[in-house]
């Protein structure tokens, strides 16, 4: 009888524990977005500040849909709008760690006060590891490759992020990316910082 009770308790407890530790791909992010290009050679410093809204929705157990919208500007009035759409594939390494590959197609429009607008299409790929460090903390580290279509630019670098769970639905999220043009010797460093709220649904 005691054995049966213990068995029943294990059946009830174990699935709950697993669900609590699973990495979720259903979320909506609202983030402050900061994008800085550091001077190299003849390229001047520039910083954009604005916001980013992104969503991830699981389609199947191992595939998720991605979309985002970013709107930011500089102090001189120059602006950038970035719309993206893509997908991700996640493969569990163990109960707390996933390998993830994500592809997004970016439509980026730079609007300048003193010159014509510039539209850039980018194919972005990121390979990363998501790790559930604890029930409250999720960490990520990855490698990025951004290929500008129709141009020779090929930006590559790394990303890292952390999520702190406030409750079952809301988390505080910070992410940073650092990339540079791998085909240019004195390429400017581009660093992006994101900080805000993530809502899991």
TORFIDREN-637090 format. One line per 4 residues: their letters; for each residue x, y, z of C-alpha. Coordinates in steps of 0.05 Angstrom, whole numbers, plus 32768, in hexadecimal, padded with zeros to 4 digits. Layout:
<sites>
A) X Y Z  ...
</sites>
This chain:
<sites>
XXXX) 8000 8000 8000  8038 8030 8013  805B 801F 7FD2  801C 802E 7FAA
XXXX) 8013 8072 7FCC  805C 8084 7FBE  8054 806F 7F75  8016 8099 7F6D
XXXX) 8038 80D5 7F8D  8074 80CD 7F5D  8045 80CB 7F21  8024 810B 7F38
XXXX) 8063 8130 7F4C  8093 811F 7F13  806B 813C 7ED8  8060 817D 7F00
XXXX) 80AB 8183 7F0B  80BB 8176 7EC2  8089 81AA 7EAB  80A5 81DE 7EDB
XXXX) 80EA 81D5 7EBD  80D8 81D2 7E73  80EF 820C 7E48  80B3 8230 7E29
XXXX) 80B0 824A 7DE2  806D 826D 7DEB  807C 82B5 7E00  8073 82FE 7DF0
XXXX) 80AB 8330 7DFE  80A6 837B 7E07  80ED 8397 7E0A  8115 83D7 7E0C
XXXX) 8145 83D2 7DD0  818A 83F3 7DCC  81B6 83EB 7D8E  81FC 8409 7D8C
XXXX) 822E 840A 7D53  8274 8418 7D6D  82A3 8441 7D41  82D8 841F 7D18
XXXX) 8300 8444 7CE2  82D2 8475 7CBE  8292 845B 7CDE  8275 8488 7D14
XXXX) 8254 8472 7D55  8209 846D 7D52  81D5 8457 7D85  818C 8445 7D7B
XXXX) 815B 8441 7DB4  8114 8426 7DB1  80E9 83EA 7DBE  80E0 83A3 7DA5
XXXX) 80A4 8375 7DA6  80B1 832B 7D98  8087 82ED 7D9A  8096 82A2 7D9A
XXXX) 8060 826E 7D92  806A 8223 7D93  804C 8201 7D56  8062 81BB 7D69
XXXX) 808B 819F 7DA3  80CC 81B0 7D7F  80BA 81E9 7D4F  80A7 8231 7D61
XXXX) 8092 826E 7D38  80B6 82B0 7D41  80A4 82F9 7D32  80BC 833D 7D4A
XXXX) 80B5 8387 7D3F  80E9 83BB 7D53  80E3 8407 7D50  811D 8433 7D65
XXXX) 813E 8476 7D56  817B 84A1 7D62  817F 84E5 7D83  8188 8506 7D3F
XXXX) 8146 84EA 7D25  8160 84AF 7CFC  8135 8472 7D08  8132 8427 7CFB
XXXX) 80F8 83F6 7CF6  8106 83AC 7CF6  80D0 8377 7CE7  80E2 832E 7CEA
XXXX) 80C1 82EA 7CE3  80DE 82A4 7CE8  80DF 8262 7D0C  8106 823B 7D3F
XXXX) 8117 81F2 7D4B  8126 81DB 7D91  8145 8198 7DA4  8147 8184 7DEE
XXXX) 818D 816E 7E04  8172 815D 7E49  8139 8172 7E76  8156 81B8 7E82
XXXX) 817D 81C7 7E43  8168 81D1 7DFA  8190 81DB 7DBB  816C 820E 7D8F
XXXX) 8174 8224 7D47  814D 8262 7D31  8145 8283 7CED  8126 82C7 7CE1
XXXX) 811D 82F2 7CA4  8126 833C 7CB6  810B 8378 7C91  8132 83B4 7CAA
XXXX) 8123 83FC 7C95  8152 8435 7CA9  8133 847A 7CA3  8164 84B4 7CA0
XXXX) 8157 84FE 7CAB  818A 8515 7C79  8189 84DD 7C45  815D 84A8 7C24
XXXX) 8142 846C 7C4A  8167 842A 7C45  8145 83E6 7C46  816C 83A8 7C58
XXXX) 8156 835F 7C56  817B 8331 7C86  817A 82E5 7C8E  818B 82D9 7CD7
XXXX) 819F 8296 7CF5  81AE 8288 7D3E  81C5 8247 7D5F  81BF 8248 7DAA
XXXX) 81B9 8222 7DEB  817E 8230 7E1A  8189 8219 7E61  8159 8219 7E9C
XXXX) 818A 8228 7ED4  8153 8226 7F09  8107 822C 7F0E  8110 8278 7F0B
XXXX) 814C 8283 7EDD  8155 8272 7E93  8196 827F 7E6E  81A8 8281 7E24
XXXX) 81E9 8285 7DFC  81ED 8283 7DB0  8211 8293 7D6F  81F4 82C1 7D3B
XXXX) 81FC 82C7 7CEF  81D9 8301 7CCA  81DE 82FE 7C7E  81C9 833F 7C5A
XXXX) 81A6 832A 7C1A  81C3 8348 7BDA  8200 8363 7BFF  8244 8349 7C16
XXXX) 8236 8358 7C5F  8238 831C 7C8C  8231 832C 7CD6  8241 82F7 7D0A
XXXX) 8249 82F6 7D55  8229 82DE 7D95  81ED 82E7 7DC2  81DD 82DB 7E0B
XXXX) 819E 82E4 7E35  8180 82D7 7E79  8138 82D2 7E91  8121 82D9 7ED9
XXXX) 80DC 82BD 7EE7  80B2 82EC 7F12  8075 82BD 7F11  8057 8288 7EE4
XXXX) 8049 82BA 7EAB  807A 82F4 7EB1  80C6 82F6 7EAE  80FA 832D 7EAA
XXXX) 8126 8323 7E6D  816A 833E 7E58  818D 832D 7E17  81CB 8347 7DF4
XXXX) 81E8 833B 7DAF  822D 834E 7D94  823C 8347 7D49  826B 8363 7D14
XXXX) 8274 835C 7CC9  82A1 831F 7CC0  82B4 8336 7C79  82CE 837A 7C8E
XXXX) 8311 8380 7CB2  82FF 83BF 7CDA  82B6 83B0 7CE2  8290 83D8 7D16
XXXX) 8278 83B2 7D53  822C 83B0 7D59  8211 83A2 7D9F  81C7 839B 7DAE
XXXX) 81A9 839A 7DF4  8161 8387 7E04  813F 838D 7E48  80F6 8383 7E5A
XXXX) 80BD 8355 7E6B  80AE 8310 7E4F  8067 82F3 7E54  805F 82A7 7E4F
X) 801D 828D 7E35
</sites>
